[in-house]
């Protein structure tokens, strides 16, 4: 595809990514939905690019000189494209912003379904997770998704929801005071009547496992109603 001042204005579903370098500005045309996926490493370079051309001013159809590109990025053309896409800033249209916001809301809602439970212990539906987002007036931000989700989970607890509970078995008796000394609001640590079996909220999973390992204790996750992976 050749970009000219005439047809660049007619293009739909295209976002311009601008990289400001030492030798000038470098611009590429990308598919906005694929750019979002590319930066999350779920789309390839070929998927995201509308063209492999690098421009100095895409609105005027002006290509960056080969010499300038090589001085800025080196001799490998794909490396230049990757740098521009990863570190450049995009001129977003409204469709791009809507897509990114909807994708972020969907990801956060999935995190709520996975991590939170009703007071009765039941799993939330996706619709109920979306309802939580509306109640807390969630607006996607530039913060990492992990931090955004953490903030939402804390607000969900204030609404009366609770964190998912995991059971584990430790092969010897331990003093858990270091773990339980500063448990966040809404978190759970409980030693059950069964020998060595503990119940914890999923946000304590990493801390509990690391502490057990530091005490040379073996800890085994026990199957429960929902046997899913939790990130340490």
N, C-alpha and C positions, 0 to 999 in steps of 0.2 A: 504494500500500500504506500502510495506517495502522498505526503501531506503538503498541502498548499494553503495559502491564506483563504482561498475560496472554500475548499472542502473541509478544512479543520473545524470550521464553525458548524458544519452540518453533521459532524460525527456524533453519534450517540454512544453511550456506554464506554467512554474513553476518559481516562484521567491522565494528566500530564505530571510526570515526576521530575522535579527540578533539583539538581545537585550543584551547589555553589563551590567551585574549586579554585585553586590558585591561578589557573589559566583561563578562567571564565565560567559561564554557566553551561551546564550540560543537561539536556532534557530528553526524555523518552516518553513514548505513548504506551499506556498499559490499560488492560481491562481492570476496572476498579474492583470487581468482586474477586478476581484472580489475584490482584495485588494484595488484598487482605489475606488470602489463603497462602500466597507465596511467602509473606513475612511471618507466617505461622508455620512455614515449612510443610505445607500440605499441597502445594502446587509447584510445577516446574517452571523454569525460565521460559521455555517455549510457550507454556500455557498463559503466562501473564503478559507477554509482549504483543503489541499490535504490529510492531515492526522492529527489526534489529538496528534501525538507523538511530544515530545519536545526533540531536539537534543543538544548536546554540540558541535558536529561537523558533520553537515549533509552530507558533502562531503565524509566523511569516514563511514557514517552510524552509528555513535556513539551516543547513546541516553544519555541524561542528567539523572543523578540518581534521583530517586524519592525524596530522602532526600535533595539533592541540590535544586530541584525545590520548595519543601515545605519551605525550609529555605529562599529562595528568594522571593517567591510569596504567601506563605500561603498554606493551605491545599486544597483549591478549585482549581481544575485543569483548569476549564474554565476561572477563573480569571487570571491565569497565561497566558493562550493563548491570552486573550483579551489584557493584558498588553504588551505582546510581539508584537502583531499586531499593536497596537495603538502607541507605543513608540519606537519600534525597527526601524532599518534602513534596507532597502532592497537592495539586490544586483540585480540591474536591467539588463535585457538583452535588446537588441535593440528593440525587439517587444513590450516590456513593455513601454519603453520610447516613442515609436511612438504612442501607444494607448493613453497614458496619454496626450501627446501633442495635438493629434487630438480631444480628449474629451474636453480639455481646450479651444481650438479654437472654437469648436462647441458651448460651453457654452457662451463664450464671444460674438460670432456672434449673438446668441439669445438675449443677453442683448442689443446689438446695435439695433436690430430690434424693441425691446420693448421700448427703451429709446430715440432713435434718429429719426429724420425725414429729408426728403429732404427739400431744400429751399422752395419748393412749398407747403410743408406740407404733402406730400404723405409719406406713410409708405414704408420703405425699404424692399426689398426682402432679403432672406437669402444669395443669391448669391452676392447681392450688399454689404451686411454686410461683407462677406468674402473678397470682393474686398477692403474694407476699411482696413481690417487687413493686407492685402498684401501691401497696399500703405504706411502704417505706420510701416511696417517691424515688426509686432508683433511676439514676441517669448515668449511662456509660461514661467513663472518664479515660484519661490517658494512663492511669495507674495500671500496673500489671494485673491480669485477671485474677491471680491468686490473692492479691491484696483486696481487690474489689469484692471477691467472694467472701473473704474473711470478715469484711465490714458488714456485709449483708447478713451473714450467719449470726453475728452479734445482735443485730437488730431483730432478727427472727426470734431469738431467745427472749427478747423483751416483749415480743408479741405472744409469748406462751408456748412456743415450740421448743423442742429439746434436741440435743445432738444424738446422732446414732450411737448405740451401745455395742461394744465389741467384747467378747469373752476370750480370755487367754489363760493358759496354765503354766505355772512356773515350777521348776523341779526342786526348788528348795525355798525355805522361809526367808523372806527379806524384810528389812526395815524400809518401808516406802516413804518415810517422812520427808525426804528430799523432794520427792515427786509431788506429794500432797500438800507441801507447805504453802504453795501459792497457786492453787487451782483456780483458773478463771471462772467467772460467773457462768453458769450453764454447763460447766464441765462435770464429769463424773469419774470418781475412782472408788471402787468398793471391793472389799475382800468378801467372798461368799462363804457359805458354810461348807462347801466342797474343798477338800485339801488342795492348796496351791492355785485355786481358780479365782481369778479377779475379773471384774467387769469395769470397763473404762469407756469414756466417750472417745470418739475417733480422733479428736484433736490432741489427745494425750498419747496416741499410739506410738509415735516416734520417741517421745520422752521415756515412756515405760520400757520400750524395747532397748533403748540405749542404756538406761540405768541397769536393767537386768544383765546385759552383756558386760557392763563395767564391774558387776559383782560376780562374774563368771557363772551366771545362772543361765540355764536353758529355758527359753520361753516359747510356747507353742500356741498359735492361734487356734481357737476351737471353732468348729463350724456352727453357724447359727442360721436363723431364718434367711438372712441375706448374706451369702458368702461372696463378698466382693473385695477387690484389692484396695488397700489404703496406702497412700504415699507416706513413706517415712520422712 
